[in-house]
Structures are given as C-alpha cells and as structure tokens.
Amino acid sequence: MRQYEDEANRFSADTLVPPRALSEFLKGKDLRSEAIYAFAEEVGVGPGLVVGRLQYEGVLQPHQGNAFKQKLSWRSSEDD
C-alpha cells in the first residue's frame, strides 16, 4: 500500500512542478525569493508549492522559504 502512496505523491509532485523545469531552475542555483517567485510563475503554480518541493527534495531547509507558504483553513457549514 505504501508503494502506491509513494507513486501517487511523486506523480503529484512531478505534475505540479515538472522535473525537467525544476532541474533547469536548479542549474542556476539562484534560490533567492525573486527567482523562486519567477519560477513559480513560469510553471504556473504558487511559490509555496515550489518552496515545498524544494524542501522535500532537500534543496531548502525546512525553515527556508516558508514566507511563501499560505496557511489555509476550511470551515464546515456546521461551524457557522
């Protein structure tokens, strides 16, 4: 079961941030905020997703780039 979950996670990550585009981005080694934002725009995702991917891949430390992440919360209609 874990294998399928890992495959699904990799598929999702690669669909949101294509590996070839990520590889090209990382060749420049420019991980400043402006570069991350521009790359996110280029691939059509939010910069928080790019930061999460870079953290997952070990390119960024878990605390780096977190300002790009947005905290979301859902309320059910029962909460009103």
N, CA, C and O of each residue as an XYZ file, in Angstrom:
320
protein
N       0.816     -1.185      0.000
C       0.000      0.000      0.000
C       0.872      1.266      0.000
O       0.554      2.245     -0.675
N       1.960      1.236      0.755
C       2.862      2.392      0.844
C       3.458      2.718     -0.527
O       3.668      3.888     -0.848
N       3.728      1.697     -1.331
C       4.289      1.899     -2.661
C       3.357      2.746     -3.501
O       3.811      3.640     -4.216
N       2.058      2.480     -3.428
C       1.082      3.235     -4.218
C       0.994      4.686     -3.748
O       0.848      5.608     -4.550
N       1.084      4.863     -2.452
C       1.060      6.223     -1.908
C       2.295      6.996     -2.364
O       2.195      8.164     -2.741
N       3.456      6.349     -2.329
C       4.689      6.989     -2.797
C       4.598      7.339     -4.274
O       5.013      8.422     -4.687
N       4.058      6.427     -5.068
C       3.890      6.693     -6.506
C       2.936      7.854     -6.734
O       3.185      8.698     -7.595
N       1.860      7.908     -5.987
C       0.888      9.000     -6.126
C       1.516     10.330     -5.727
O       1.293     11.348     -6.382
N       2.298     10.322     -4.658
C       2.976     11.555     -4.232
C       3.955     12.038     -5.285
O       4.016     13.233     -5.577
N       4.723     11.119     -5.858
C       5.697     11.501     -6.893
C       4.973     12.022     -8.134
O       5.392     13.020     -8.721
N       3.894     11.358     -8.533
C       3.114     11.799     -9.688
C       2.589     13.219     -9.461
O       2.682     14.068    -10.347
N       2.045     13.468     -8.287
C       1.513     14.796     -7.969
C       2.617     15.841     -7.998
O       2.453     16.906     -8.594
N       3.730     15.542     -7.362
C       4.844     16.491     -7.320
C       5.353     16.795     -8.723
O       5.613     17.951     -9.058
N       5.493     15.762     -9.536
C       6.012     15.951    -10.893
C       5.001     16.616    -11.817
O       5.388     17.264    -12.790
N       3.721     16.465    -11.528
C       2.690     17.122    -12.329
C       2.648     18.613    -12.011
O       2.523     19.443    -12.912
N       2.751     18.944    -10.741
C       2.697     20.352    -10.336
C       3.971     21.102    -10.706
O       3.913     22.232    -11.190
N       5.103     20.483    -10.480
C       6.401     21.098    -10.801
C       7.161     20.080    -11.641
O       7.794     19.172    -11.101
N       7.100     20.230    -12.963
C       7.738     19.252    -13.846
C       9.236     19.082    -13.548
O       9.959     20.064    -13.384
N       9.685     17.828    -13.483
C      11.091     17.563    -13.136
C      12.097     18.259    -14.055
O      13.121     18.754    -13.583
N      11.822     18.300    -15.340
C      12.765     18.938    -16.276
C      12.885     20.428    -15.976
O      13.986     20.979    -15.966
N      11.749     21.077    -15.733
C      11.768     22.508    -15.415
C      12.494     22.749    -14.091
O      13.269     23.698    -13.966
N      12.240     21.891    -13.109
C      12.908     22.027    -11.815
C      14.415     21.847    -11.969
O      15.197     22.593    -11.380
N      14.815     20.869    -12.752
C      16.236     20.627    -12.979
C      16.906     21.842    -13.623
O      18.002     22.235    -13.225
N      16.251     22.426    -14.606
C      16.796     23.618    -15.270
C      16.894     24.784    -14.285
O      17.884     25.516    -14.271
N      15.869     24.944    -13.475
C      15.869     26.013    -12.470
C      17.037     25.832    -11.504
O      17.721     26.798    -11.164
N      17.264     24.606    -11.068
C      18.310     24.351    -10.082
C      19.718     24.470    -10.656
O      20.677     24.643     -9.904
N      19.853     24.381    -11.961
C      21.174     24.571    -12.575
C      21.700     25.968    -12.306
O      22.907     26.170    -12.169
N      20.784     26.940    -12.229
C      21.179     28.327    -11.973
C      21.577     28.569    -10.524
O      22.253     29.553    -10.224
N      21.166     27.682     -9.623
C      21.489     27.776     -8.196
C      21.070     29.119     -7.581
O      21.602     29.510     -6.542
N      20.133     29.822     -8.205
C      19.627     31.081     -7.661
C      18.359     30.778     -6.882
O      17.294     30.591     -7.471
N      18.468     30.731     -5.573
C      17.325     30.380     -4.741
C      16.800     31.588     -3.961
O      16.138     31.441     -2.934
N      17.109     32.782     -4.470
C      16.555     33.975     -3.834
C      15.045     34.011     -4.046
O      14.519     33.365     -4.953
N      14.372     34.754     -3.218
C      12.915     34.854     -3.278
C      12.419     35.240     -4.664
O      11.435     34.685     -5.152
N      13.094     36.182     -5.295
C      12.662     36.652     -6.616
C      12.727     35.533     -7.640
O      11.841     35.404     -8.485
N      13.774     34.725     -7.565
C      13.948     33.620     -8.516
C      12.893     32.548     -8.290
O      12.348     32.000     -9.249
N      12.604     32.248     -7.042
C      11.577     31.246     -6.732
C      10.221     31.733     -7.227
O       9.464     30.972     -7.830
N       9.922     32.984     -6.975
C       8.647     33.548     -7.429
C       8.541     33.498     -8.951
O       7.501     33.113     -9.485
N       9.604     33.881     -9.650
C       9.594     33.879    -11.120
C       9.433     32.450    -11.651
O       8.695     32.230    -12.611
N      10.109     31.487    -11.041
C       9.992     30.096    -11.476
C       8.566     29.593    -11.257
O       8.010     28.908    -12.116
N       7.983     29.927    -10.126
C       6.605     29.515     -9.845
C       5.656     30.068    -10.912
O       4.773     29.359    -11.393
N       5.844     31.317    -11.268
C       5.031     31.929    -12.328
C       5.230     31.183    -13.648
O       4.271     30.924    -14.376
N       6.465     30.847    -13.942
C       6.804     30.163    -15.192
C       6.102     28.810    -15.319
O       5.614     28.459    -16.393
N       6.051     28.051    -14.220
C       5.437     26.722    -14.285
C       3.955     26.747    -13.904
O       3.274     25.725    -13.981
N       3.464     27.912    -13.496
C       2.031     28.064    -13.253
C       1.521     27.532    -11.925
O       0.392     27.050    -11.833
N       2.358     27.620    -10.894
C       1.928     27.211     -9.556
C       2.286     28.317     -8.569
O       3.027     29.241     -8.904
N       1.767     28.219     -7.376
C       2.111     29.173     -6.339
C       3.528     28.961     -5.844
O       4.023     27.834     -5.852
N       4.184     30.019     -5.416
C       5.552     29.887     -4.930
C       5.660     28.993     -3.699
O       6.713     28.400     -3.462
N       4.596     28.888     -2.915
C       4.613     27.994     -1.758
C       4.769     26.545     -2.165
O       5.405     25.764     -1.457
N       4.186     26.173     -3.315
C       4.353     24.806     -3.821
C       5.788     24.551     -4.247
O       6.331     23.470     -4.016
N       6.395     25.544     -4.866
C       7.801     25.397     -5.269
C       8.680     25.248     -4.029
O       9.557     24.386     -3.987
N       8.447     26.084     -3.028
C       9.219     26.001     -1.794
C       9.037     24.627     -1.152
O      10.009     24.007     -0.721
N       7.801     24.155     -1.088
C       7.545     22.830     -0.514
C       8.291     21.739     -1.254
O       8.850     20.830     -0.640
N       8.299     21.831     -2.580
C       9.026     20.832     -3.380
C      10.524     20.904     -3.115
O      11.188     19.877     -2.972
N      11.056     22.137     -3.049
C      12.485     22.297     -2.783
C      12.852     21.799     -1.385
O      13.929     21.238     -1.188
N      11.964     22.003     -0.422
C      12.202     21.476      0.921
C      12.154     19.953      0.906
O      13.004     19.299      1.510
N      11.173     19.391      0.226
C      11.024     17.939      0.145
C      12.252     17.298     -0.505
O      12.713     16.239     -0.079
N      12.770     17.955     -1.540
C      13.942     17.431     -2.251
C      15.240     17.681     -1.488
O      16.292     17.191     -1.898
N      15.189     18.428     -0.392
C      16.373     18.708      0.401
C      17.207     19.861     -0.111
O      18.324     20.079      0.360
N      16.679     20.603     -1.072
C      17.403     21.754     -1.618
C      17.335     22.920     -0.633
O      18.313     23.645     -0.449
N      16.180     23.093     -0.005
C      15.994     24.099      1.041
C      15.796     23.391      2.375
O      15.261     22.284      2.432
N      16.228     24.036      3.426
C      15.975     23.540      4.772
C      14.496     23.746      5.107
O      13.851     24.608      4.511
N      13.947     22.971      6.047
C      12.521     23.079      6.367
C      12.056     24.476      6.774
O      10.872     24.787      6.638
N      12.948     25.315      7.264
C      12.550     26.659      7.685
C      12.709     27.696      6.569
O      12.209     28.813      6.694
N      13.389     27.346      5.496
C      13.667     28.315      4.431
C      12.471     28.470      3.497
O      11.858     27.485      3.086
N      12.156     29.696      3.175
C      11.119     29.985      2.193
C       9.697     29.885      2.703
O       8.755     30.009      1.920
N       9.518     29.665      3.983
C       8.169     29.470      4.499
C       7.275     30.698      4.362
O       6.053     30.578      4.448
N       7.854     31.864      4.153
C       7.043     33.069      3.960
C       6.189     32.954      2.688
O       5.170     33.633      2.569
N       6.591     32.110      1.751
C       5.816     31.911      0.533
C       4.596     31.017      0.748
O       3.664     31.025     -0.057
N       4.605     30.262      1.817
C       3.505     29.329      2.057
C       2.297     30.072      2.627
O       2.433     31.009      3.415
N       1.134     29.634      2.214
C      -0.107     30.215      2.719
C      -0.811     29.175      3.562
O      -0.944     28.018      3.164
N      -1.255     29.594      4.718
C      -1.989     28.688      5.589
C      -3.464     28.756      5.187
O      -4.055     29.834      5.124
N      -4.036     27.604      4.921
C      -5.430     27.529      4.529
C      -6.218     26.828      5.620
O      -5.710     25.939      6.304
N      -7.438     27.235      5.766
C      -8.304     26.531      6.703
C      -9.702     26.467      6.104
O     -10.153     27.382      5.415
N     -10.355     25.381      6.383
C     -11.712     25.181      5.896
C     -12.638     25.110      7.096
O     -12.324     24.517      8.128
N     -13.759     25.721      6.920
C     -14.792     25.628      7.945
C     -15.978     24.904      7.320
O     -16.350     25.177      6.178
N     -16.542     24.020      8.041
C     -17.740     23.359      7.536
C     -18.936     24.248      7.818
O     -18.852     25.150      8.651
N     -20.027     24.013      7.150
C     -21.235     24.806      7.367
C     -21.753     24.620      8.786
O     -22.519     25.444      9.287
N     -21.336     23.538      9.429
C     -21.745     23.295     10.808
C     -21.025     24.223     11.777
O     -21.476     24.403     12.908
N     -19.889     24.824     11.341
C     -19.129     25.718     12.211
C     -19.792     27.080     12.351
O     -19.483     27.823     13.283
N     -20.686     27.414     11.451
C     -21.334     28.742     11.492
C     -22.352     28.869     12.574
O     -22.968     29.924     12.721
